[in-house]
Amino acid sequence: GADPDCRAIVIRGRGGIFCAGRELRDLKALLDADITTVTATYHRLRLLNEAIYLCPRPTVAMIERYAFGAGATLASWCDIAIAEAGALMAYPEVRHGIVPAPVVMALMRGVPRKAALELILTGRRIDGTEAARINLITRAVPAADLAAAVEATLADILKGSPDAIDGTKEFIVHAEDASHRAAMLSAVDSISIGLSHPETRKRITAFLEGER
């Protein structure tokens, strides 16, 4: 996100699997650890989630086959998530006695409350098609079309002004944390400053000249 040459980030698992979830043997090791160690571990995971959510560049999750637990949480924090229609997603933490607090905040920002609660409280698995229907992901496509769908999304992102995209992401995070009235007032400043940018002038002029 700090690289000025980076325009977008694709998060993809190895070997054709997005992420089958956190290693439970690691969690078992934490059972006997002191609270300082446990807290430090989850702060590292918090920083990972924040790095994705607050990244100034668009983040795109490419979901193949499985996205469970911590893996599904990572996908939930991404700006855009495209999955195979048959890919499976689940948040099984409660079945292991764990409160899935990190994902609650991610889901409550985009998934209807009842749909989010059912996923979190039951831990049931859903496929990409259902995930798209409840807005858990952006869209689901046939497995054979996944790579092309991600490439097409990246191509569309590259058509936008880098500064405008950075500013848009920054404002979205601000608007989600602000009251509706405060966000509307901030929107005036955001778009006003944006219109004064040389890149904006260049793009609008080029568009209008292309219409002639």
N, C-alpha and C positions, 0 to 999 in steps of 0.2 A: 503493500500500500504506500510505502514511502518512495518507491521508485517512480520517477517522473515519466519514464518510458513505458510503464505498465498501464494498460488501459482496462483490463479486466482480469479476474482471477477465477479459474475453474478448479473446483475441489472434486477430486475423483479418487476412488479407492484403487488398490492394486489388484491385479489378477481378475478383473471383471466383477468385483464385489465392492460396493461403496463402503460399508462398514457393518460387520455383524454384531457390533456392540462392544462394550468395554470388557476387558479380560477379567472374569470373576475371580481368578486366582489372585489378581492384584488387590481386589476388594477384600478378599479373605485375609490377606496380609495386613490390611488396615484395621481389622477387627481387634487385634491385640496391640495396636499402636496407640500412643498417647494422643490426646486431643489436639495438641499443637501440630503434630505430623498430619493428622487427618485434615485439619483446617487448611494447612499449607497445600495439601494435595488438591483440595477443591478450589482453592484460590488460583492454582495454576489452570485448572479447567475453566474457571471464570474468565481468566485472561484470554484463554483460547476463544471462548464464545464472544467476548468483547472485541477481540481482534477481527472476527468475522463481521459482527454487527456494526462496528464503528469504522470499518475499513473504508477509506475514501473512494476506492475503486469498486465497481460492481462485482459481486461475488456470485458465482453460478455453481450450484451443486448438480453434478451429473450422476444420477442414482441408478446403479446397476444391481440387480438381483436382490440385495438386502440393505436396509438401513434400520438398525435396531438400537435402542437405548441411546448411548452417548453419540453414536453415529447419526441416528435420526435427529438428535438435538442439533448437531452441527448443520445438518441440512435445513432444519427449521430456522436457524439464524441467518442463512444465506438470503441474499436479495431475490434470487431467482433459483428455482429448483425444477429440473426437468428429469423425469424418471421413465424407465421402461414401464409399459402398461402392466406388466406382470411382476414388477419389482415389489417386494414386501417391505412394509414399514410397521414399526411397533415401538411402544414405550413400555417395556415390561418391568420397570423398576419396582412397582408396588408388589409384584409377585416375589421379589427378593427382599421385601421389607424396607425398601428405600423410598423416601419422598422425592419425586422427580422435579424438585424445585426449579432447576435451570431451564427445563423445557416449558414449564408453566408460563413463564413470561413471554417466551417466543410464541407459543400457541395462542395466547390471549390477544396478541397483536394482529392475528390474521384469521384464525379459525373460529367459527361460531362456538359460543361457550359450551353448549350441550355436546357438540361433536368433540370438542377438546376434552371435556370431562370424561366422555365415554372412552376415548383412547387412553387417557391417563389412568383412569380408575379400573379399567378392565385389562389393560395391557394386550388387547387383541390385535392381531395382525390384519392389515388392510393392504390391498394392492394399489398400484399406481393410479389406476382408473378412479377408484374411490377416493384416494388421497387428493386427486385433482378436483373431484366433485365438491369436497368440503373445504377447498382452498388451503390444504396442508402443503401442496406443492403448486407450482405454476401450471404445469401441464404434463400429461403422460402421452407417450408415443410408442409405437411398436419398437421392440428391441433393436431391430435392424435399422431403424431410423434415428436412434438416439444420438449418435455422433453427428449426423447431419443437422439435427434439430439444435444441438448445442452450437455448432459452427454458424448456423443461420442467426442465432441469437447474438453471438459475438460480432457477427458482421453488422447487425443492426446497431449494436452498442458503438461500434467504431465509426458509425455515421454521425454520432453526436459530438458536440464540442466537449473536450475533456474538462475544461473549467466549468461548463454548465452541468455536466454530470456530477463532478465533485461537489458543486454548490447544491445540487438537488439532493444528493445523499445527506449532506450536512443539514439541510433544512428539514428533511424528513425526520431525522433523529431529533432535532430541536422540536418539531411540531408534535411528535409523539410524547415528549416529556412536558410540553407546555399546555396551558389551558387553551380551549378553542379560540377564545377572544385574543389571547396573547399571540397565538400562532398566526391568526389573520393579520394582526398588526405587523408582525415580523415579516410576513409574506410581502408586504408592500416594500419594505426595505430591501429584501432579498432580490425581488425582481427589478427594482429600480437600479440597484448596484449592478445587477447582471446586464442590464441594457446598456450600461456605459462601457462595457468591456469591448475592446477593439475586435475581438473574435466575433462577438455578436453582430457588430456593425458589418463586418466583412461577410458573414454568412447571410444576413438579411439582404444586403446589397446584391450578393451573387444570386440569391434566389429570385429577387425582383428582376434583375437583368436577364435571367434565364427565361422569364415569362414573356419578354418582349419579342 
